[in-house]
Amino acid sequence: MLETSLNQLEQLVSDLMHKNAQLAEQNATLSQELAQAKEENDSLQLSLMEQEEKHGATAARIQALVERASAGVVNA
């Protein structure tokens, strides 16, 4: 009976060690994916800020052209 319990315990420890190794590998993979996602997010945020800046400049130029065109219509 003691031998059976000891064999079962050895099997359980072996199973737990195997599961721990799998989880450690999965954790490492997820950590790499998270780092890549954070890097991509930072890149996308920077790109968005650049686009917002360009759109703001374009909107200002369009507004200036509209004002010049309106002033030209009023003076004509």
N, C-alpha and C positions, 0 to 999 in steps of 0.2 A: 504494500500500500504506500509506504514511504517512497519507494522507488518510482511508483506511478505518479505521485504528487510532484516529485522532483523532476521527472520527465516533462510533466505538464508545465511546470514553472519554467523550465529551460525553453520550452517551445514558446511560451508567452513572452519571455524576455527577448527571444530571437525575433518574434513577430513585432514586438514594440520597437526594437532597434531598427528593423527594416522599415517600419512605418515612419520612424523618426528621420531616417535618411531620406525617404521620399519627401517628407514635409520640408526638410531643410533644403532640398533641391528645388522644390516648388517655391519656397520662400525666396531663394536666390533669384529664380526666374522672375518672380513678381516684383522683386526689388529693382531688377534691371528694367523691366517694362515700365515701372513707375518713374524711374529716372528719365527714361526716354520720353514718357508722356509729359513730364514736367518741362523738359527741354523744348519739346514741340510746343507746349502751351506758352512758354516764354517767347519763343520765336513768333508765334501767331499774335500774341499781344503786342509785340514790337511792330509787326507788320500792320496791325490794326491802327496803332497810334500814328504810323507814317501815313497810312491812307487817310485818316481823319485830318491830319495836317494838310495833306494835298487837297482834300475836298474843301477844307476851310479856305485855303488860298484861292482855289478855283471859284468858290462862291463869292469871295470878296472881289475878284476880278470881274465876274459877271455883274455883280451889283454896281461896280464902278462904270461898266459899259452901259448898263441900263440907265444910270443917272446921267451919263454923258448924252445918251440918245434922247432921254427925256428933256434935258436942257436944250438940245438942238431943236427939238420939236417946238418947244415953248418960244425960242428965239426966232423960229422961222415964220 
